Amino acid sequence: MTVVIESVSALRAQVQAWRADGLKVALVPTMGALHEGHISLTRAALDRADRCVASIFVNPRQFAPTEDLDKYPRQLAFDLDKLEQAGVHAAFTPGVDEVYPEGFATTISVGGPSAGLETDFRPTHFDGVATVVAKLLIQAAPDLAVFGEKDYQQLCVVKKLCRDLNLPVEIFGAPTVRDPEGLAMSSRNAYLSPAELEVARKLNKILRKAATALEGGADEAATMTAARQEILDAGFDTVDYVEARQTDTLAPWRRDTSGRVLVAARLGKTRLIDNVEVTAR
């Protein structure tokens, strides 16, 4: 049975009780609206730990004033049922005041992998992510935490955060879960109309084509320009970025290093992100 925990003190008490029994604890941070991608993270956690805590918290600090905080899907009862079915041991579901009590005045800013890409379009986003992730890791004190590779820049930022602050937690990146046609699972996919869904499913195919071209020796600038145009031709409204970066640091890609091709593109009212691996030659 999944235990629902709403306060930091109760969360710490539960984790301490597990630790007293010699059990290894994993944390899976989420913002709810759970889908198969999230559940795959809990499976990865349960493969590596004895107990799994999944947090459900829609973090207001990672939304800009123009973004969809109020419209972000909230379905707590449904989410708790999915966690129960997945065998998750505890769900941490704090309110905003529990996470950011009155007078809260601290923000964590992570350099390095946060530069460019998402930050060019959402300047305060990773400050909000880093702050809430640091709080969750300190509150839960897990042995490990699992994040999805779909939000690849976020994963790199979290790893950097933990290294720089010496947080005693292992960060594990779980592979992106995709539908049968390759579309990366996302809570925002629910916003897509049937026609938009067909367009969205072309995105990963264009990325894989670009990655294959880079692996074959194609010019990076020409490949990215071609990928951008293919995304627009497929029916997307705009492309925020499509770039090749190094795997760990997200520094500009070099042909002798492994990397990722990362994209953010807008389709109707929905902004989709994705990434694929580029193997070093």
C-alpha positions in Angstrom: 0.0 0.0 0.0 1.3 3.5 -0.9 1.5 5.7 2.2 0.5 9.3 1.5 2.8 11.8 3.3 2.1 15.5 3.3 4.7 17.0 5.7 8.5 17.1 5.7 8.6 15.9 9.3 6.5 12.8 8.4 8.6 12.1 5.4 11.8 12.3 7.4 10.4 10.0 10.0 9.4 7.4 7.5 12.8 7.4 5.7 14.5 7.2 9.1 12.4 4.2 10.0 13.4 2.4 6.8 17.0 3.3 7.3 16.9 1.8 10.8 15.8 -1.4 9.2 18.8 -1.3 6.9 16.8 -0.5 3.8 18.0 1.5 0.7 15.7 4.4 -0.3 15.1 5.9 -3.7 13.2 9.2 -4.6 11.4 9.9 -7.9 10.5 13.6 -8.1 7.4 14.3 -10.3 4.9 17.1 -10.9 2.1 14.5 -11.1 -0.1 13.9 -14.2 1.6 10.6 -14.2 2.1 8.5 -17.4 4.1 5.5 -18.4 7.3 7.5 -18.5 6.9 8.4 -14.8 6.1 4.8 -13.9 9.2 3.6 -15.7 11.2 5.9 -13.3 9.6 4.2 -10.3 10.5 0.8 -11.8 14.1 1.9 -12.2 14.0 3.1 -8.6 12.6 -0.2 -7.3 15.2 -2.1 -9.2 17.9 -0.2 -7.3 16.5 0.3 -3.9 14.3 -1.4 -1.2 11.9 1.5 -0.8 10.6 4.1 -3.3 9.2 7.5 -2.5 7.6 9.4 -5.4 6.9 13.1 -4.8 4.0 14.9 -6.5 4.4 18.6 -6.4 3.7 21.2 -9.1 6.5 23.5 -8.5 5.5 27.1 -9.1 9.0 28.4 -9.1 9.9 26.7 -12.4 7.0 28.4 -14.3 7.4 31.9 -15.8 4.4 34.2 -15.5 3.4 33.5 -19.1 3.5 29.7 -18.7 0.9 27.1 -17.9 1.1 26.8 -14.1 -2.7 27.1 -13.6 -3.5 24.8 -16.5 -0.9 22.2 -15.6 -2.9 18.9 -15.2 -3.6 17.9 -11.6 -5.1 14.5 -10.9 -3.9 13.4 -7.5 -6.4 10.5 -7.0 -5.5 9.0 -10.4 -1.8 9.5 -9.7 -1.9 7.8 -6.3 -3.7 4.9 -7.9 -1.0 4.5 -10.5 1.7 4.7 -7.8 -0.1 2.0 -5.8 -0.3 -0.3 -8.8 3.4 0.3 -9.5 4.4 -0.8 -5.9 5.6 2.6 -4.8 5.9 2.6 -1.0 5.2 6.3 -0.3 3.9 9.4 -2.1 5.1 12.8 -0.8 2.4 15.3 -1.7 3.2 18.6 0.1 1.3 21.8 -0.4 3.0 24.9 -1.6 3.3 26.3 1.9 5.0 23.2 3.1 7.7 23.5 0.4 7.9 27.3 0.4 6.8 28.5 3.8 6.1 32.2 4.4 9.3 34.2 4.2 11.1 31.7 2.0 13.9 33.7 0.3 16.5 31.3 -1.1 17.2 30.4 -4.7 19.8 28.0 -6.1 21.3 28.8 -9.4 23.4 26.2 -11.3 25.8 27.3 -14.0 27.5 25.0 -16.5 24.9 22.7 -18.1 22.1 25.2 -17.5 23.6 27.6 -20.1 21.7 28.0 -23.3 19.0 25.8 -24.7 16.0 26.0 -22.3 17.5 28.9 -20.5 17.5 31.0 -23.6 13.7 30.8 -23.7 12.9 30.2 -20.0 15.5 32.2 -18.1 14.4 31.4 -14.5 13.3 27.8 -15.2 16.4 26.0 -13.9 16.7 28.2 -10.8 13.3 26.9 -9.9 14.1 23.3 -10.7 17.4 23.4 -8.8 15.8 25.0 -5.7 13.0 22.5 -5.5 15.2 19.5 -6.3 17.7 20.5 -3.6 14.9 20.8 -1.1 13.4 17.4 -2.0 16.8 15.7 -1.7 17.5 17.3 1.6 14.0 16.6 2.9 13.9 12.9 1.8 17.6 12.2 2.2 17.4 9.3 -0.3 20.3 7.0 -1.3 19.5 7.6 -4.9 17.1 9.7 -7.1 15.8 8.9 -10.5 15.2 11.4 -13.3 14.2 10.9 -16.9 16.5 11.4 -19.8 13.7 13.1 -21.8 14.4 16.3 -19.8 18.1 15.9 -20.5 19.3 19.4 -19.7 17.4 19.1 -16.4 19.2 15.8 -15.6 22.6 17.4 -16.3 21.7 20.3 -14.1 20.7 18.0 -11.2 23.8 16.0 -11.5 25.9 19.2 -11.4 23.9 20.5 -8.4 24.7 17.3 -6.4 28.3 17.3 -7.3 28.9 21.0 -6.5 27.0 20.8 -3.2 28.3 17.4 -2.2 24.8 16.0 -1.7 25.2 12.4 -0.7 22.8 11.0 -3.3 23.3 9.0 -6.5 21.5 10.5 -9.5 20.3 7.9 -12.1 19.1 8.9 -15.5 16.4 6.6 -16.9 15.9 6.2 -20.6 13.1 8.1 -22.3 9.8 6.1 -22.7 8.2 6.5 -26.1 4.9 5.5 -27.7 5.0 2.9 -30.5 5.9 5.6 -33.1 8.6 7.1 -31.0 6.9 10.1 -29.4 8.5 10.8 -26.0 5.9 10.5 -23.2 5.0 13.8 -21.6 2.2 15.2 -19.5 1.9 18.0 -22.1 1.0 15.4 -24.8 -2.5 15.6 -23.4 -2.8 19.1 -24.8 -2.4 17.8 -28.4 -5.3 17.3 -30.8 -5.4 14.1 -32.9 -4.0 16.0 -35.9 -1.2 17.6 -33.8 -0.4 14.2 -32.3 0.4 12.9 -35.8 2.7 15.9 -36.4 4.4 15.5 -33.0 5.3 11.9 -33.8 7.6 13.0 -36.6 9.9 14.9 -34.2 12.0 12.0 -32.9 12.4 10.7 -36.5 13.9 14.0 -37.6 16.2 14.0 -34.6 17.4 10.5 -35.3 18.1 11.4 -38.9 20.2 14.4 -37.7 22.1 12.2 -35.2 22.8 9.6 -37.9 24.1 12.3 -40.2 26.4 13.7 -37.6 27.7 10.2 -36.8 28.4 9.8 -40.5 30.6 12.9 -40.7 28.0 15.5 -41.9 28.7 19.2 -41.2 27.1 20.1 -37.9 25.8 23.6 -38.8 24.3 22.3 -42.1 22.7 19.3 -40.3 21.1 21.4 -37.7 19.8 23.9 -40.3 18.3 21.0 -42.2 16.7 19.5 -39.1 15.1 22.9 -38.1 13.6 23.2 -41.6 12.3 19.6 -41.5 10.6 20.2 -38.2 8.9 23.3 -39.6 7.9 21.4 -42.8 6.5 18.6 -40.7 3.9 21.1 -39.3 5.4 22.6 -36.2 4.8 26.3 -35.7 8.2 27.3 -34.4 11.5 25.7 -33.3 13.1 27.3 -30.2 16.3 25.3 -30.7 17.8 22.2 -32.3 21.4 21.8 -31.3 24.1 19.2 -30.7 25.8 19.3 -27.3 28.3 17.1 -25.4 26.8 14.4 -23.3 27.8 15.3 -19.7 28.6 19.1 -19.8 26.3 20.2 -22.6 29.2 22.2 -24.0 29.2 22.6 -27.8 29.5 19.3 -29.4 32.8 18.0 -30.8 33.1 15.2 -33.3 35.4 13.2 -31.0 32.9 13.2 -28.1 29.6 11.5 -27.5 26.7 13.9 -27.5 23.0 14.6 -27.7 20.8 16.4 -30.3 18.3 18.4 -28.3 15.2 20.1 -29.5 12.3 22.3 -28.3 9.5 23.0 -30.7 6.0 24.5 -30.5 2.9 22.9 -31.9 -0.3 24.8 -31.3 -0.4 25.6 -27.6 2.1 22.8 -26.7 5.8 23.0 -26.4 7.6 19.7 -26.9 11.2 18.8 -26.0 13.2 15.7 -26.9 16.7 14.5 -27.4 18.6 11.6 -29.0 22.1 10.3 -28.5 25.0 10.9 -30.9 27.8 8.4 -30.7 31.4 9.6 -31.0 33.2 8.6 -34.1 
